[in-house]
């Protein structure tokens, strides 16, 4: 490129830089004026920590009910449907249950039933 074109490009870049600096100052002033923090606020409600012992006891009871039931699908379906996703997330996390807490409730139900089938197979020694 010739010298003249390079000077034009440099002039335009400096102009853009001044515009950007001005915009940054305006946005910063707006943030300070409205007492905003640097972080975006999350629309989610913070999860309340549930009693760890209660979560462990509930998991044990559910697991026993599912393992001894003739129809574990119904019990599991009702349990998953009657609990909130944040509650299930904490229940699975506290009890180290290998179920994806970000998955849909239908997928969590499928994973729970698969986990119970595997547990029954291990306990009985026979495939379910």
Beta strands, then each sheet from edge to edge (+ up, - down):
end
